[in-house]
Amino acid sequence: MSSDPRLSLLKSIEQRLYNVLDPEDAEELTEAITIILADYEVTDRCTDVAVLDTTNEKILKTYCACLVVEGKSEKTIYQYRRSIQKFSEFLGKPFPEVGTYDVRYYLASEKQRGISERSIENLRANLSAFFTWLYTEEMIPKNPMKAIKPIVYEEEIRKEFSEVEIDKLKSACRTTRERAIVETLLATGVRVSELSEMKVGDIDYKAMEVVVEHGKGGHKRTTYITPVAISHLEAYFDERSEKEGIYLFYNKNHEKLESGGIRHSLKQIAKRAGVDDVHPHRFRRTFATRLAMRGMDVQEIQILLGHRNLNTTMLYINNNKESVKANYRKLVS
C-alpha cells in the first residue's frame, strides 16, 4: 500500500522552508500547512502519456472550430462539414489512414451517381482544404490530395434578367413589400442573407448609401441604392405595423423575414410573372452585369458585391456578344 501523498508533499515543503527561514519559523509554518492539508485529498501527478482522441468526429469538430476562428460563415462551415462527413461515412476508416486511391474511388463513385462535374470539383476542393489542414497540423504523415488535380468542367453561362423580365417581375408584385424587395435587390446587389439581416438604420437616405453589416465572412462594406428603390421602401414602411421595428423586412407574423421567406416571395412573384429561374443570386448577377455594361470598372463592382476574389466577380458579369463587339468598335475606331 502506497504512503499518503500528503506526507511527501509536506516533506518537500519542509525542506524548502528550512532553506529560507529560521528553524523555529519553518517548524511553525510546517505545522500550519499540516493542519490545512488535513482537509484536502492529494494525489500523485500522472506522468503517463495521454492518448489523444483522434476519432474522425473529434478531428472534424476541431477543423470546424478552426474555420470559425478564420471567419468562415456558418453556411460555408456547414458545407465543409457535410462534404467531409459524407466522405468519412462512405469510406468508414480513420482520416490518418486515407490514401489517394480512397479519394479517387469516392469521387468516381459520386460521378457514377450522376453528380455534376462542378459539384465533384466542389467536393474535391473541400476535401483538399481539409487534408491540407490535417497535414499542416501534423495529424497525417502524407497529404492524399496532393496528387489529385482540380477537375475541369465547362462553366455554365448563367444569364442576368432581361429588361423585359425585370418589367414583368415588377408588374407581378402585389404588395409594397414584394416591390420593395425586388427594387432593393436590383439596386444594391446584396446577398439574400445580407438583405434578411439589414436594418432600417443601415440605409443613409440622404447619401443613398447602404451599410452591409453582415457580409459574407463577417466583412462589412458599403454599397449604394437608387431613389426608385428608396421610394418603394418608404411606401412599404408607411404600411408597416407598429409591431415591426428595426429590420428592413418582416413577415406576416411581425418577425424578421428570413432568407427562406425572401426566396419564397420571389418564387411567388416569378410564378405570377411567368419568368423562369428567379432567385436572389440572379438579381445579384443582373446588378453586376448592368454596371459592367454601363462602363463601371470590374474592380469597383467587386467592392460593391463584397467579393474577395476578382475571378468570382467575373463569374457574375455576363457580357454578351453584341456588347463586346460594340466596345471593340469604340476602341479601334
N, C-alpha and C positions, 0 to 999 in steps of 0.2 A: 504493500500500500504506500502510495507517494505521500510525502510530507505536505503540510499546509503551505500553499504558495505564499501566504501572508508572512510566514516566518522568513522565507528567502528574501522577500521584498523588504522586510523590516531590517534584516541584517545588512542589506545593501545600503539602505538609507542611513543606518547607524554608522557604517564605515565612512560614508561621505561627510556626515555631521562631525565626526571626531577629527576630520582633516581640516575643518574650517572653524570649529567652535571650541571653547573651553570644555574639558571633560564633563564638568558639572552641568553646563548648559546643554551639552549634547545629550546627556542622560535624561534630563528633564524633557527635552523635546521628543526624544525617542519614546518615553512613557506616554506622552500626549498622543503621538501617532499610533501607538499600540492600542489605545482606547478607541480612537477614531476608526481604525481598521476592523475592529470587532463588529461594526455594523455593515461591513461590506463583504461580498464574495469576490475573491481574486482568483483568476485562472492564468495559467502559463500561456504566453503568446504562441499561437500556432505558426510555425515557420514552414509548414508544408506548402508546396507549390499548388496554387489554386487551379482547378480545372475550369477553363472558361466554357460558358455555354455557347457553342458555335453552331447551334441548330439554324436551319435556313430562316425560320421565322425571326429568331433573335437578330441575325445578321441583317435581314430586311428592315426590321424596325430601326436598327442603328443607322442604316443607309437613309431611310426616310427622315430621320431626325437631322441628319447632315444636310439634306435638301432644304429642310425648314430653315436652318441656320444660313444657308446660301441665298435665302429669299425667294425660293421657288413657290409658285402659287399652289393652293390646295388642289386645284384641278390638275396641274402638272404632276404633283406628287402622287395623286390618285392614279394617273395614267402609268407612271413608272411602276408603282406598287402592283397594279393589276397585271401589267405585262410580265413582271418578274415572278409574281406568284403563279400565274398560269404556266410559265416555263418550269418552275420548280415542281408543280403538281404533275406536269407531263412527264418529266424525267424521273422523279422520285429518288433523287440522290443528292447528297450534300454538295453545296456550291464549290467547296475546295476540290472536289473530285470531278467537276465538269471539265470536259475537254472540247476541243474544236469540233470533233466529229459530232458530239452531242448537240451542239448548237446548230450545225448544218442539218442534222436529222430533224430537229424541231422546226426549223424554218421551212424545210422541204415538206414536212407534214402539214404545216399551216397552209402552204401553197396548194397542196393537193385538196385541201378542204374548200378551196375556192376563194381564199383571201386575196385581195388585190396586191399587186407588187408594191404599191405605195404603202399599204398597211404593213406588209412584210418588212419594208425598209424602216418603218417606224419602230417595229419590234426589234430589229437588228440594232438600231441606234440606241434604244432604251437599254438593251442588254449590254451593248458596248460601254455605255456610260457606267453601268453598274459594275461590270467586271474590271473595268479600268480603275474604278474606285477601290475594289477589293485588292487589286494588285498593288496600288499605291499605298494602301494601308497595311500591306504585307500579310494579308489574310490568305492569299493564294500564291503558290510558287510561280505560276505562269498565267498569262492572260489569254484565255481561249479565244478571245475575239480578235486578237492581233492579225490572224491570217484571213479573217472574213472581211472582204471588201464591201463597200456600200453597194446596195442593189440599185441598178439603173432602171428607171421607169419613165414612161412617157408622161410628161406633165399635162394634166388635164386643163384645158383652157376654160376657165370659169368666167362667164360674162357678167358685166355690170348690167344694171337695169337700163333699158332704152328710155327715151323721153316719153314715149307713148305708154310704156309700162308704169312709169312714175305717175303720169297723169291718171291712169286707171286706178292705181293704188290710193291716190289722194281722194279721188271721187268716190271710192268704195268705203271710205271711213264714215262711220255712223255717229261717232261720239267725238267730243272735243279732245278726250284723252287719246283716242286712236290717231287722230290727225296730229296731235302734238308729238306722239311717239314717232310717227313717220317723218315729220319735219325735223325733229331733233336728230334722229339717226342720219338723215341725209345731210344736215348742216354741220354736224360735229365729227362724224366718222368714229364715234366711240364704240367700244365693245358692248355687248348686251349686259355683261356683268357690271361694267362701269356705269351704264345707264341706270341699272337697278339700284346701285349704291349712291347715285348722285342726289345731292340735296339742293333745295331751293337756293340756299346761300352760296352754292358753288358757282352760280351764274352772276357775272357782273353785267347788268343790263345796259349800263351807260357805255362801257368799253366793249360790250358784246364779246366778252371772254368767258370761257368755261374752265374751271379748275377741276381736273380729274384727280381726285384724291386717292382712289383705289385702283390704280392702274395695274397691269399685269406685273407680277413680281414685286408688288409693293411700291412701284415707281410713280411719283407724282409728276403731272405735266399740265400744260395749258393748251387748250385748243380754242376754237372760235365758233360763233353762232351767228346766224343771219337774222335780220329784222323780221323776216317772214316766220321763222321758227319761234322767235320770241313772242310774236303776236298770237300764235296758236297756243303757246304755253300760257300766256296771260288769260286767254279765253277759257282754257281748262281750269286755271286757278280760280277764276270767277265763279265756276260752278261747283267747286270742291266743297266737301263737308268741313265743318269746323273741327271734326274729329281727326282730320288728316293734317299732319304737321310738317315736319322738316324735309321729308323726302320729295323728290320731284314727281314720282308717280305712285299711286295707291290703287289697290284692288277694291272690289265692291264691299269687302268686309272691313274697309278702312285700315288695311295692313299694307306694308310696303310691297310694291309689285316686284316680285322676284323675277329672275331671268326666264324661268319657265312660263310665267304669266305674260311676259313681253312676247315670247315666241308664239304663245297661243293666240294672242291678239293679232299678231302679224299673219298667222295662218288663217284666221277668220277673215281678215281684210283681203288676203290673197284669193280666198275661195270666192268671195263676192265679186272681186275684180276680174277673175278669170286669168290671173297671172301665175305661172308656174315657178317653182324653185325660189320661193320667197323665204328668206331667213336673215337674221341680223348681219351676218358677215357679208351678204351680198350688198347691203346698204353701205357697208364699210368699203367694199371694193368699188362701188359706184362713186363714193365720196373721193377716193384716191384717183380714180380714172378721170373724173371730171376735172380735178385740179391739174392733173398732168396734161390733159388735152388743152387746157387754157394757159399752159406755159409755166406752171409752178415747178421749181427745181425739185427733183426726186428726194434730195436730202431734207428739204423743208417738209415734204409730205411725210417722210419718215418720222420727223419730230412730232407732227400732228397725230400720226397714228400710234405713236409710242412704241415703235419697233426699235430693238437694239441692233438688229442686223439689216443692212440695206437690201440684201438679197430677199429678205422676207417682204419688204415693201414692194420690190419689183414684181412679186407674185400677185400683188393686188392690183397692179396697173395693167389694164388691157388696152394697149394702143392698137387700134385697128389699122388695116392696110391703107385705107384712104387717108387717115391722119398722118401716118408715116410718110406717105407719098407727098402730101401737101407740104409738110415741114421740110422735106428734102428739096422740093422745088424752090421754097423760100430761100434756103441756104445757098443753093448753087446758082440761082438766077442773078 
